[in-house]
Amino acid sequence: MHAVETNHPATRVDAWAVNSAHCQAHYQIVAEAEPDVLCRVLNYFALQCLTPQQVTVNREEDLLNIGIVMDGLSWHRAQVIGEKIRNLISVCALDVWSADAAGPLAVVAVAQ
């Protein structure tokens, strides 16, 4: 089998925030523990050819606690992806913050 070499840029250009600096975005998600939730959450990154730096998942009874660290996003793109994830029916809560911020209390979006 031949090795396939790919040249993917380290960061993807954000057409809506061309002049924005890239940051490290942290997502903390609480979702119902359904078999397809993790795939649906990660799909929002995959659709944009993005691979998270770190993904952690813990199940506590009927809930999943999902932590995602993503490098190379503009803050605008990080927020857009966060809003899309928040709109998933199985997502109960979502916090997104930049590594430059103090922590998850910097920006909070809660599913209603």
GUDREN-946304 format. One record per residue (C-alpha): x, y, z; residue in three letters; residue number from 1. Coordinates in steps of 0.1 Angstrom, whole numbers. Layout:
// residues N
<atom><c1>X</c1><c2>Y</c2><c3>Z</c3><aa>ALA</aa><i>NUM</i></atom>
...
***
This chain:
// residues 112
<atom><c1>0</c1><c2>0</c2><c3>0</c3><aa>MET</aa><i>1</i></atom>
<atom><c1>13</c1><c2>34</c2><c3>-9</c3><aa>HIS</aa><i>2</i></atom>
<atom><c1>15</c1><c2>62</c2><c3>16</c3><aa>ALA</aa><i>3</i></atom>
<atom><c1>-6</c1><c2>92</c2><c3>7</c3><aa>VAL</aa><i>4</i></atom>
<atom><c1>9</c1><c2>126</c2><c3>13</c3><aa>GLU</aa><i>5</i></atom>
<atom><c1>-14</c1><c2>155</c2><c3>19</c3><aa>THR</aa><i>6</i></atom>
<atom><c1>-7</c1><c2>191</c2><c3>22</c3><aa>ASN</aa><i>7</i></atom>
<atom><c1>-33</c1><c2>207</c2><c3>45</c3><aa>HIS</aa><i>8</i></atom>
<atom><c1>-27</c1><c2>242</c2><c3>56</c3><aa>PRO</aa><i>9</i></atom>
<atom><c1>-23</c1><c2>246</c2><c3>94</c3><aa>ALA</aa><i>10</i></atom>
<atom><c1>-53</c1><c2>270</c2><c3>95</c3><aa>THR</aa><i>11</i></atom>
<atom><c1>-83</c1><c2>275</c2><c3>73</c3><aa>ARG</aa><i>12</i></atom>
<atom><c1>-91</c1><c2>310</c2><c3>60</c3><aa>VAL</aa><i>13</i></atom>
<atom><c1>-121</c1><c2>325</c2><c3>76</c3><aa>ASP</aa><i>14</i></atom>
<atom><c1>-140</c1><c2>343</c2><c3>48</c3><aa>ALA</aa><i>15</i></atom>
<atom><c1>-160</c1><c2>364</c2><c3>73</c3><aa>TRP</aa><i>16</i></atom>
<atom><c1>-131</c1><c2>374</c2><c3>95</c3><aa>ALA</aa><i>17</i></atom>
<atom><c1>-101</c1><c2>376</c2><c3>71</c3><aa>VAL</aa><i>18</i></atom>
<atom><c1>-81</c1><c2>399</c2><c3>93</c3><aa>ASN</aa><i>19</i></atom>
<atom><c1>-89</c1><c2>381</c2><c3>126</c3><aa>SER</aa><i>20</i></atom>
<atom><c1>-61</c1><c2>364</c2><c3>145</c3><aa>ALA</aa><i>21</i></atom>
<atom><c1>-64</c1><c2>327</c2><c3>151</c3><aa>HIS</aa><i>22</i></atom>
<atom><c1>-69</c1><c2>314</c2><c3>186</c3><aa>CYS</aa><i>23</i></atom>
<atom><c1>-72</c1><c2>282</c2><c3>205</c3><aa>GLN</aa><i>24</i></atom>
<atom><c1>-109</c1><c2>275</c2><c3>212</c3><aa>ALA</aa><i>25</i></atom>
<atom><c1>-121</c1><c2>254</c2><c3>241</c3><aa>HIS</aa><i>26</i></atom>
<atom><c1>-156</c1><c2>239</c2><c3>240</c3><aa>TYR</aa><i>27</i></atom>
<atom><c1>-173</c1><c2>223</c2><c3>270</c3><aa>GLN</aa><i>28</i></atom>
<atom><c1>-205</c1><c2>205</c2><c3>260</c3><aa>ILE</aa><i>29</i></atom>
<atom><c1>-231</c1><c2>187</c2><c3>281</c3><aa>VAL</aa><i>30</i></atom>
<atom><c1>-253</c1><c2>165</c2><c3>260</c3><aa>ALA</aa><i>31</i></atom>
<atom><c1>-277</c1><c2>136</c2><c3>264</c3><aa>GLU</aa><i>32</i></atom>
<atom><c1>-258</c1><c2>102</c2><c3>263</c3><aa>ALA</aa><i>33</i></atom>
<atom><c1>-271</c1><c2>90</c2><c3>229</c3><aa>GLU</aa><i>34</i></atom>
<atom><c1>-249</c1><c2>68</c2><c3>206</c3><aa>PRO</aa><i>35</i></atom>
<atom><c1>-247</c1><c2>94</c2><c3>178</c3><aa>ASP</aa><i>36</i></atom>
<atom><c1>-241</c1><c2>126</c2><c3>197</c3><aa>VAL</aa><i>37</i></atom>
<atom><c1>-203</c1><c2>125</c2><c3>196</c3><aa>LEU</aa><i>38</i></atom>
<atom><c1>-203</c1><c2>119</c2><c3>158</c3><aa>CYS</aa><i>39</i></atom>
<atom><c1>-227</c1><c2>148</c2><c3>153</c3><aa>ARG</aa><i>40</i></atom>
<atom><c1>-207</c1><c2>172</c2><c3>174</c3><aa>VAL</aa><i>41</i></atom>
<atom><c1>-174</c1><c2>163</c2><c3>157</c3><aa>LEU</aa><i>42</i></atom>
<atom><c1>-190</c1><c2>164</c2><c3>123</c3><aa>ASN</aa><i>43</i></atom>
<atom><c1>-192</c1><c2>202</c2><c3>125</c3><aa>TYR</aa><i>44</i></atom>
<atom><c1>-154</c1><c2>203</c2><c3>126</c3><aa>PHE</aa><i>45</i></atom>
<atom><c1>-150</c1><c2>176</c2><c3>100</c3><aa>ALA</aa><i>46</i></atom>
<atom><c1>-172</c1><c2>195</c2><c3>75</c3><aa>LEU</aa><i>47</i></atom>
<atom><c1>-147</c1><c2>223</c2><c3>75</c3><aa>GLN</aa><i>48</i></atom>
<atom><c1>-116</c1><c2>199</c2><c3>73</c3><aa>CYS</aa><i>49</i></atom>
<atom><c1>-107</c1><c2>207</c2><c3>109</c3><aa>LEU</aa><i>50</i></atom>
<atom><c1>-93</c1><c2>181</c2><c3>133</c3><aa>THR</aa><i>51</i></atom>
<atom><c1>-95</c1><c2>189</c2><c3>170</c3><aa>PRO</aa><i>52</i></atom>
<atom><c1>-63</c1><c2>189</c2><c3>190</c3><aa>GLN</aa><i>53</i></atom>
<atom><c1>-79</c1><c2>172</c2><c3>219</c3><aa>GLN</aa><i>54</i></atom>
<atom><c1>-113</c1><c2>155</c2><c3>226</c3><aa>VAL</aa><i>55</i></atom>
<atom><c1>-123</c1><c2>142</c2><c3>260</c3><aa>THR</aa><i>56</i></atom>
<atom><c1>-156</c1><c2>125</c2><c3>268</c3><aa>VAL</aa><i>57</i></atom>
<atom><c1>-170</c1><c2>113</c2><c3>301</c3><aa>ASN</aa><i>58</i></atom>
<atom><c1>-204</c1><c2>97</c2><c3>306</c3><aa>ARG</aa><i>59</i></atom>
<atom><c1>-222</c1><c2>104</c2><c3>339</c3><aa>GLU</aa><i>60</i></atom>
<atom><c1>-255</c1><c2>86</c2><c3>340</c3><aa>GLU</aa><i>61</i></atom>
<atom><c1>-276</c1><c2>99</c2><c3>311</c3><aa>ASP</aa><i>62</i></atom>
<atom><c1>-253</c1><c2>128</c2><c3>301</c3><aa>LEU</aa><i>63</i></atom>
<atom><c1>-220</c1><c2>131</c2><c3>282</c3><aa>LEU</aa><i>64</i></atom>
<atom><c1>-195</c1><c2>157</c2><c3>292</c3><aa>ASN</aa><i>65</i></atom>
<atom><c1>-175</c1><c2>165</c2><c3>260</c3><aa>ILE</aa><i>66</i></atom>
<atom><c1>-144</c1><c2>187</c2><c3>260</c3><aa>GLY</aa><i>67</i></atom>
<atom><c1>-129</c1><c2>198</c2><c3>227</c3><aa>ILE</aa><i>68</i></atom>
<atom><c1>-97</c1><c2>219</c2><c3>221</c3><aa>VAL</aa><i>69</i></atom>
<atom><c1>-94</c1><c2>233</c2><c3>186</c3><aa>MET</aa><i>70</i></atom>
<atom><c1>-64</c1><c2>253</c2><c3>173</c3><aa>ASP</aa><i>71</i></atom>
<atom><c1>-63</c1><c2>275</c2><c3>143</c3><aa>GLY</aa><i>72</i></atom>
<atom><c1>-98</c1><c2>291</c2><c3>144</c3><aa>LEU</aa><i>73</i></atom>
<atom><c1>-107</c1><c2>327</c2><c3>143</c3><aa>SER</aa><i>74</i></atom>
<atom><c1>-128</c1><c2>336</c2><c3>173</c3><aa>TRP</aa><i>75</i></atom>
<atom><c1>-157</c1><c2>343</c2><c3>149</c3><aa>HIS</aa><i>76</i></atom>
<atom><c1>-155</c1><c2>308</c2><c3>134</c3><aa>ARG</aa><i>77</i></atom>
<atom><c1>-152</c1><c2>292</c2><c3>169</c3><aa>ALA</aa><i>78</i></atom>
<atom><c1>-184</c1><c2>310</c2><c3>179</c3><aa>GLN</aa><i>79</i></atom>
<atom><c1>-203</c1><c2>299</c2><c3>148</c3><aa>VAL</aa><i>80</i></atom>
<atom><c1>-193</c1><c2>263</c2><c3>153</c3><aa>ILE</aa><i>81</i></atom>
<atom><c1>-203</c1><c2>266</c2><c3>189</c3><aa>GLY</aa><i>82</i></atom>
<atom><c1>-238</c1><c2>279</c2><c3>180</c3><aa>GLU</aa><i>83</i></atom>
<atom><c1>-243</c1><c2>251</c2><c3>155</c3><aa>LYS</aa><i>84</i></atom>
<atom><c1>-234</c1><c2>225</c2><c3>181</c3><aa>ILE</aa><i>85</i></atom>
<atom><c1>-256</c1><c2>243</c2><c3>206</c3><aa>ARG</aa><i>86</i></atom>
<atom><c1>-285</c1><c2>239</c2><c3>182</c3><aa>ASN</aa><i>87</i></atom>
<atom><c1>-283</c1><c2>201</c2><c3>182</c3><aa>LEU</aa><i>88</i></atom>
<atom><c1>-314</c1><c2>188</c2><c3>200</c3><aa>ILE</aa><i>89</i></atom>
<atom><c1>-293</c1><c2>165</c2><c3>223</c3><aa>SER</aa><i>90</i></atom>
<atom><c1>-271</c1><c2>193</c2><c3>235</c3><aa>VAL</aa><i>91</i></atom>
<atom><c1>-281</c1><c2>206</c2><c3>270</c3><aa>CYS</aa><i>92</i></atom>
<atom><c1>-254</c1><c2>232</c2><c3>275</c3><aa>ALA</aa><i>93</i></atom>
<atom><c1>-223</c1><c2>246</c2><c3>257</c3><aa>LEU</aa><i>94</i></atom>
<atom><c1>-195</c1><c2>269</c2><c3>269</c3><aa>ASP</aa><i>95</i></atom>
<atom><c1>-169</c1><c2>281</c2><c3>245</c3><aa>VAL</aa><i>96</i></atom>
<atom><c1>-139</c1><c2>303</c2><c3>253</c3><aa>TRP</aa><i>97</i></atom>
<atom><c1>-106</c1><c2>313</c2><c3>239</c3><aa>SER</aa><i>98</i></atom>
<atom><c1>-73</c1><c2>301</c2><c3>255</c3><aa>ALA</aa><i>99</i></atom>
<atom><c1>-66</c1><c2>338</c2><c3>260</c3><aa>ASP</aa><i>100</i></atom>
<atom><c1>-97</c1><c2>342</c2><c3>282</c3><aa>ALA</aa><i>101</i></atom>
<atom><c1>-99</c1><c2>334</c2><c3>319</c3><aa>ALA</aa><i>102</i></atom>
<atom><c1>-120</c1><c2>303</c2><c3>315</c3><aa>GLY</aa><i>103</i></atom>
<atom><c1>-154</c1><c2>290</c2><c3>305</c3><aa>PRO</aa><i>104</i></atom>
<atom><c1>-172</c1><c2>319</c2><c3>321</c3><aa>LEU</aa><i>105</i></atom>
<atom><c1>-159</c1><c2>342</c2><c3>295</c3><aa>ALA</aa><i>106</i></atom>
<atom><c1>-186</c1><c2>333</c2><c3>269</c3><aa>VAL</aa><i>107</i></atom>
<atom><c1>-215</c1><c2>312</c2><c3>278</c3><aa>VAL</aa><i>108</i></atom>
<atom><c1>-243</c1><c2>299</c2><c3>255</c3><aa>ALA</aa><i>109</i></atom>
<atom><c1>-269</c1><c2>276</c2><c3>271</c3><aa>VAL</aa><i>110</i></atom>
<atom><c1>-294</c1><c2>256</c2><c3>251</c3><aa>ALA</aa><i>111</i></atom>
<atom><c1>-330</c1><c2>265</c2><c3>260</c3><aa>GLN</aa><i>112</i></atom>
***
